[in-house]
Amino acid sequence: MRRYHYIFIFIAFLVSCEPLKHSDPYAENFNALTVTVVYPEDFADIVHEGVPVLIEDMNSRAKYSGITDASGVVRLNLPDGLYRLNASDRKATDVFNGAADKVAVSGGPVNLRLPMAHSKTGAIIIKEIYCGGCKKLPQEGDYQSDQYFILHNNDYEVQYLDSLCFGTMAPYNSTGVNSFISRDKDTGEIIFPAFIPVIQAVWQFPGDGKSFPLHPGEDAVVCLRGAIDHTVQYPLSVNLNRPDYFVCYNATYFPNTEYHPAPGDKISVSRYLDVVIKTGKANAYTMSISSPAVIVFKASGTTIQDFVRVQDNITPVPGSEVDNVVKIPYEWVYDAVEVFDGRSANNAKRLAPSMDAGYVLQSDVFMGRSLMRRVDEQASASAGYEVLSDTNNSLNDFYETDKQSLHE
């Protein structure tokens, strides 16, 4: 999803579609929460009615929902608590998302204005993220050397993977300390940085510009770790030794053979991704097994190689002596997906609403589960190829599967 806006300050907003779980108003304290969705000035004439507003208690995880009226307002009576909210709206190729967390409802009515960040649907998007690993059954133990993700051409034209880049955001985990965001002391609004902090490394697809076409509805598998047949030893894993797969493999930068064994015999050297820059000290490329935030992007107006040579485009992670991040501009991003750790109540957003207003929850690790984008059945039937849901809001677009799509 390529995006062209620069909204970095916003209140965060999350969801689900379950009714109120507290029906007795005398059982506990209830207060009115009034939410008004606010669209960018350039879209002031948009109809605000019918926008779903999804609300989650950050502690109990109780879920509530409402629909905005013609004025863009929704009102709910909620028990005292700390809430995360999310709203999403789409008009053709224009997408609007609002998100807010740590919204305190207590002691009286609460009025909240929710800015809706604008973005566009994209061509090359993330279809699946498998990061959580699986069991070593019939052996004992857990396995995580088989991570991969899949890209998808969601457009009606041929797209090219050549020079496309990807990386993961700091902090690695959704429960980690995020030194790149702050809050306005007066309003409590989250202030995001003017860049996306990509940690440890930037990877890039090879090619001369048209070496690796991706036709409408086609997928591209990227092996983050071993591009081998993992099922030979661990049947619950996947076979990543396929001739059309790509692999993150660079024995100079990441020499740990447990996570980066030499690719299998069916993987062409021409499909090894390049390490544009390594900014950390790890001997294996790290994507969080529980909750990564993944972005796919391409440099514009320069090359990524020239970009990382500029000292101001690299900055240390505050408090870390070993990690730096690359400051990727928002407007370069094709797609971004935020993953939350389902085992924790302490998840916090890393991606601004214009990138991904929501999140997809990974309930557990080492269970062979994967995170999959939903199919837009109506659009697919009309287009004649697989079209995936793309609202720039992972709460709407993604779900957790019981097993990897590549599992045989």
Summary of the structure (lengths in Angstrom):
residues: 408
radius of gyration: 21.3
end to end distance: 29.9
largest distance: 67.8
contacts: 1396
relative contact order: 0.18
helix: 8%
strand: 37%
